[in-house]
Amino acid sequence: MEHMNEFLKKSKVRWVIYILGFVVVALLIFQAGMFVGFKNASFSFRTGEQYFRQMNGGRNDQFMGMNRGDFENSHGATGKIININLPSIIVSDKDGVEKTILIGTSTSIKNFKDSIRPEDLKVDDFVTVIGNPNDKTEIEADLIRIMPDPTIMPYGVPMGTGTQIIN
């Protein structure tokens, strides 16, 4: 044991141990990044597979103008509600991509400052959803916020003031 303590006290040995520890920590961080990237890529892949299966397409079809290198936003959605079948809703974004949103018991649904129930959601409500993807390409919602539809916002009126900007 005494020989081991003497060996570890040498400065070159300590530096080697520090460098090996640094390399191990760097590899762990790299592995965590790979795990997160793989999860996002697999969600995007499953979304494409589900889309073609539902639309009776084949695997070799184009993905409706989407580049093969593009990834879907797997942790949320922004758009209009086009279908409500609680506990799930379907949201269509500006590009027409439809996402299934699951509403759980812990999902917070807000209309401005007010909390509302899932039953209060309506078709054509414009919503922003934040959540986590599951293995069925659905988003398990943590927060659903009803927003004003940006397509009908009056020009020159900043949100929240009601006063017109004069140029």
Secondary structure by P-SEA (a helix, b strand, c coil): caaaaaaaacaaaaaaaaaaaaaaaaaaaaaaaaaaaaaaaaaaaaaaaaaaaaaccccccccccccccccccccccccccccccccbbbbbccccbbbbbbbcccbbbbccccccccccccccccbbbbbbbcccccccccbbbbbcccccccccccccccccccc
